[in-house]
Amino acid sequence: MVNLLDVVEEFDGVRHLGDWTIDGRALGAWMSRWTPSGPRVSANGSVRTQNSDDLLALLGRSGSQLPSGRVPLYACSQCADLGCGTVAVRVGREVAPSGDRVVTWSDFAWESDDSSDLQADDEFADVPVLRFDATRYEALVNQLTR
């Protein structure tokens, strides 16, 4: 089964408050079935990353800014600095038994750009691997890079 990735764009009059959605639910709400500490988008918290390097890393076109190799999904809504911490994910690619190309998100973790712990985050250990149709995924993330 593949999941459906999308983006909801919101503005609070001052800041962009976009969020990732999985199967129609905000990522943090979707993750709440497995962990209480999923991301919550707010003007004083996190917002979906808009950093072009992060978006290119989600496409596999550049390396991650994080020492673990995970790719940031969010950024600090106040300063966009990874030092404030972010929910990050490993991005992979595979071919499904049907022959379809799939992009995966796995190994979710709370991380910052100076994280010394590069192991899996127990807080997110029960969050399952997300699988996306590669063609739809690439179209969406490419659109966000513009």
Contacts in CASP RR format, 6 or more apart in sequence:
PFRMAT RR
TARGET T0000
AUTHOR 0000-0000-0000
METHOD contacts of the structure
MODEL  1
MVNLLDVVEEFDGVRHLGDWTIDGRALGAWMSRWTPSGPRVSANGSVRTQ
NSDDLLALLGRSGSQLPSGRVPLYACSQCADLGCGTVAVRVGREVAPSGD
RVVTWSDFAWESDDSSDLQADDEFADVPVLRFDATRYEALVNQLTR
1 131 0 8 1.000
2 96 0 8 1.000
2 100 0 8 1.000
2 102 0 8 1.000
2 131 0 8 1.000
2 132 0 8 1.000
2 133 0 8 1.000
3 22 0 8 1.000
3 23 0 8 1.000
3 130 0 8 1.000
3 131 0 8 1.000
3 132 0 8 1.000
4 22 0 8 1.000
4 23 0 8 1.000
4 24 0 8 1.000
4 132 0 8 1.000
4 136 0 8 1.000
5 20 0 8 1.000
5 21 0 8 1.000
5 22 0 8 1.000
5 130 0 8 1.000
5 132 0 8 1.000
5 136 0 8 1.000
5 137 0 8 1.000
5 140 0 8 1.000
6 20 0 8 1.000
6 21 0 8 1.000
6 24 0 8 1.000
6 140 0 8 1.000
7 18 0 8 1.000
7 19 0 8 1.000
7 20 0 8 1.000
7 21 0 8 1.000
7 48 0 8 1.000
7 140 0 8 1.000
7 144 0 8 1.000
8 18 0 8 1.000
8 19 0 8 1.000
8 21 0 8 1.000
8 26 0 8 1.000
9 16 0 8 1.000
9 18 0 8 1.000
10 16 0 8 1.000
10 17 0 8 1.000
10 18 0 8 1.000
10 19 0 8 1.000
10 41 0 8 1.000
11 17 0 8 1.000
12 43 0 8 1.000
14 43 0 8 1.000
15 43 0 8 1.000
15 47 0 8 1.000
15 77 0 8 1.000
16 47 0 8 1.000
16 50 0 8 1.000
17 41 0 8 1.000
17 42 0 8 1.000
17 43 0 8 1.000
17 47 0 8 1.000
17 77 0 8 1.000
18 41 0 8 1.000
18 47 0 8 1.000
18 48 0 8 1.000
19 26 0 8 1.000
19 27 0 8 1.000
19 39 0 8 1.000
19 41 0 8 1.000
19 47 0 8 1.000
19 48 0 8 1.000
20 26 0 8 1.000
20 27 0 8 1.000
20 48 0 8 1.000
20 73 0 8 1.000
21 27 0 8 1.000
21 30 0 8 1.000
22 30 0 8 1.000
22 130 0 8 1.000
23 30 0 8 1.000
26 41 0 8 1.000
27 38 0 8 1.000
27 39 0 8 1.000
27 73 0 8 1.000
27 87 0 8 1.000
28 38 0 8 1.000
28 39 0 8 1.000
28 40 0 8 1.000
31 38 0 8 1.000
31 39 0 8 1.000
31 108 0 8 1.000
31 124 0 8 1.000
31 127 0 8 1.000
32 38 0 8 1.000
34 124 0 8 1.000
34 126 0 8 1.000
34 127 0 8 1.000
34 128 0 8 1.000
35 123 0 8 1.000
35 124 0 8 1.000
35 126 0 8 1.000
35 127 0 8 1.000
37 110 0 8 1.000
37 123 0 8 1.000
37 124 0 8 1.000
38 87 0 8 1.000
38 124 0 8 1.000
39 46 0 8 1.000
39 73 0 8 1.000
39 74 0 8 1.000
39 87 0 8 1.000
40 46 0 8 1.000
41 47 0 8 1.000
41 48 0 8 1.000
41 74 0 8 1.000
41 77 0 8 1.000
42 77 0 8 1.000
43 77 0 8 1.000
44 77 0 8 1.000
44 78 0 8 1.000
45 76 0 8 1.000
45 77 0 8 1.000
45 78 0 8 1.000
46 74 0 8 1.000
46 75 0 8 1.000
46 76 0 8 1.000
46 77 0 8 1.000
46 86 0 8 1.000
46 87 0 8 1.000
47 74 0 8 1.000
47 75 0 8 1.000
47 77 0 8 1.000
48 73 0 8 1.000
48 74 0 8 1.000
48 75 0 8 1.000
49 55 0 8 1.000
49 72 0 8 1.000
49 73 0 8 1.000
49 74 0 8 1.000
49 75 0 8 1.000
49 86 0 8 1.000
50 75 0 8 1.000
50 80 0 8 1.000
50 144 0 8 1.000
51 65 0 8 1.000
51 72 0 8 1.000
51 75 0 8 1.000
51 80 0 8 1.000
52 145 0 8 1.000
53 62 0 8 1.000
53 63 0 8 1.000
53 65 0 8 1.000
54 64 0 8 1.000
54 65 0 8 1.000
54 71 0 8 1.000
54 72 0 8 1.000
54 73 0 8 1.000
54 75 0 8 1.000
55 141 0 8 1.000
55 144 0 8 1.000
55 145 0 8 1.000
56 62 0 8 1.000
56 63 0 8 1.000
56 145 0 8 1.000
57 63 0 8 1.000
57 64 0 8 1.000
57 65 0 8 1.000
57 71 0 8 1.000
57 91 0 8 1.000
58 71 0 8 1.000
58 91 0 8 1.000
58 141 0 8 1.000
59 138 0 8 1.000
59 141 0 8 1.000
59 142 0 8 1.000
59 145 0 8 1.000
60 91 0 8 1.000
63 69 0 8 1.000
64 70 0 8 1.000
64 71 0 8 1.000
64 72 0 8 1.000
64 88 0 8 1.000
65 72 0 8 1.000
65 82 0 8 1.000
65 113 0 8 1.000
66 72 0 8 1.000
66 82 0 8 1.000
66 88 0 8 1.000
66 111 0 8 1.000
66 112 0 8 1.000
66 113 0 8 1.000
66 115 0 8 1.000
67 113 0 8 1.000
67 114 0 8 1.000
67 115 0 8 1.000
67 118 0 8 1.000
68 88 0 8 1.000
68 109 0 8 1.000
68 111 0 8 1.000
68 115 0 8 1.000
68 118 0 8 1.000
69 90 0 8 1.000
70 88 0 8 1.000
70 89 0 8 1.000
70 90 0 8 1.000
70 107 0 8 1.000
70 109 0 8 1.000
70 111 0 8 1.000
71 88 0 8 1.000
71 89 0 8 1.000
71 90 0 8 1.000
71 91 0 8 1.000
72 82 0 8 1.000
72 86 0 8 1.000
72 87 0 8 1.000
72 88 0 8 1.000
72 111 0 8 1.000
73 86 0 8 1.000
73 87 0 8 1.000
73 88 0 8 1.000
73 89 0 8 1.000
74 86 0 8 1.000
74 87 0 8 1.000
75 81 0 8 1.000
75 82 0 8 1.000
75 84 0 8 1.000
75 86 0 8 1.000
76 82 0 8 1.000
76 83 0 8 1.000
76 84 0 8 1.000
76 85 0 8 1.000
76 86 0 8 1.000
78 84 0 8 1.000
81 113 0 8 1.000
82 112 0 8 1.000
82 113 0 8 1.000
83 112 0 8 1.000
83 113 0 8 1.000
83 114 0 8 1.000
84 112 0 8 1.000
85 110 0 8 1.000
85 111 0 8 1.000
85 112 0 8 1.000
85 113 0 8 1.000
86 110 0 8 1.000
86 111 0 8 1.000
86 112 0 8 1.000
87 108 0 8 1.000
87 109 0 8 1.000
87 110 0 8 1.000
88 108 0 8 1.000
88 109 0 8 1.000
88 110 0 8 1.000
88 111 0 8 1.000
89 105 0 8 1.000
89 106 0 8 1.000
89 107 0 8 1.000
89 108 0 8 1.000
89 109 0 8 1.000
90 104 0 8 1.000
90 105 0 8 1.000
90 106 0 8 1.000
90 107 0 8 1.000
91 103 0 8 1.000
91 104 0 8 1.000
91 105 0 8 1.000
92 103 0 8 1.000
92 104 0 8 1.000
92 105 0 8 1.000
92 106 0 8 1.000
93 101 0 8 1.000
93 102 0 8 1.000
93 103 0 8 1.000
93 104 0 8 1.000
93 134 0 8 1.000
94 101 0 8 1.000
94 102 0 8 1.000
94 104 0 8 1.000
94 131 0 8 1.000
95 101 0 8 1.000
95 102 0 8 1.000
96 102 0 8 1.000
96 131 0 8 1.000
100 133 0 8 1.000
100 134 0 8 1.000
101 133 0 8 1.000
101 134 0 8 1.000
101 135 0 8 1.000
102 131 0 8 1.000
102 132 0 8 1.000
102 133 0 8 1.000
102 134 0 8 1.000
103 131 0 8 1.000
103 132 0 8 1.000
103 133 0 8 1.000
103 134 0 8 1.000
103 137 0 8 1.000
103 138 0 8 1.000
104 129 0 8 1.000
104 130 0 8 1.000
104 131 0 8 1.000
104 132 0 8 1.000
105 129 0 8 1.000
105 130 0 8 1.000
105 132 0 8 1.000
106 129 0 8 1.000
106 130 0 8 1.000
107 120 0 8 1.000
108 121 0 8 1.000
108 124 0 8 1.000
108 127 0 8 1.000
109 120 0 8 1.000
109 121 0 8 1.000
109 123 0 8 1.000
109 124 0 8 1.000
110 121 0 8 1.000
110 123 0 8 1.000
110 124 0 8 1.000
111 121 0 8 1.000
END
